[in-house]
């Protein structure tokens, strides 16, 4: 009987342990960094409604639009979008979103325009975005025969009124242009906002002999309570399947205890 009780107890502990492992895997996703969400193709997020969205903490990224001026650049299915927790926006409690793709001027100049809304799930007075951060890993190789540059220009609007709140700009290229090389840009907002519209123009271009590339573009948002109020984690199917097993184990243990 003692052996049976151990089996019943083991079933409970085993299922709970597996559920904990499963929950940890869900939190971490496929990335080795638990603060980066799983990649989602931009093509699956395109749309003017809020039904296609990504959420992290108290922020929802939605209403994504995409265009390729001139027809050169990665397609929306080749651009991945990921959420960021503790994004580098200064301060603490930040959230963000990352775009990854292969922008490479070796195949010709590329120009991609992406727009999206960031909406706080609980629009109350104590919650708001106060700063926006832009960074990228743009690189440019200049030679005696050719010049190149990689840049991202971005506008930030009030999502409720459409008012332009400011711009962000990151650049890496030919220093002969008079533009300073900077991999990041920060915009401190005059106030606190629960809805913003961001429109970014990602470009790489070069003359023969030069080359420019971009593979990562990040946006971070700083403010108040941005990482609180998100939906609770949803158990994975494997975790749900293990719950009945745990209950059976508990029932068996009680039954044997009464015997």
CORWOTA-V365408 format. One line per field, one symbol per residue. ss: DSSP state (A for helix, B for strand, O for the rest). psi: psi as a letter, one per 20 degrees, with the letter a starting at -180 (. if undefined). burial: b if it has 24 or more other C-alpha atoms within 12 Angstrom, else e. Layout:
BEGIN
ss = ???
psi = ???
burial = ???
END
This chain:
BEGIN
ss = OAAAAAAAAAAAAAAAAAAAAAAAAAAAOOOOOOOBOOOBBAAAOBOOOOOOBBBBOOBBBBBBBBBOAAAOOOOAAAOBBBBBBOOOOOOOOOBBBBBBBBBBAAAOOBBBBBBBBBBBOOOOOOOBBBBBBBBBOOBBBOOOOOOBBBBBBBBBBBOOOOOBBBBBBBBBBOAAAOOOOBOBBBBBBBBBBOBBBBBBBBBBBBOOOOBBBBBBBBBBBBBBOOOOOOOOOOOOAAAAAAAAAAAAAAAAAAAAAAO
psi = hhhhhhgghhgghghhghhggghhhghhbiqioijprqppphhiipqirjhnrpqpcjqpprlpqqqnpijprqrhiipqpqqpqlqmjqbrlqraqpppanooihjrqqopppqrqppphnmrhjpqpiqpppqrkpqpoqaiiqqqqprppqqpqpihiipphaqqppqpboiiiippppirqpooqmapqipqppoqopqpqqrpirqqqpippqpqpqbpkhjqjrqqqpqqhhghhighggggggghggghhh.
burial = eeeeeeebbbbbeebbebbeebeeebbeeeeeeebbbbbbbbbbbbeeeeeebbbbbbbbbbbbbbbbeeebbbbbeebbbbbbbbbbbbeebbbbbbbbbbbbbbebbbbbbbbbbbbbbbeeeebbbbbbbbbbbbbbbbeeeebbbbbbbbbbbbbeeeeebbbbbbbbbbeeeeeebbbbbbbbbeebbbbbbbbbbbbbbbbeebbbbbbbbbbbbbbbbbbbeeeeeeeeeebeebbebbeebbebbeeeeee
END
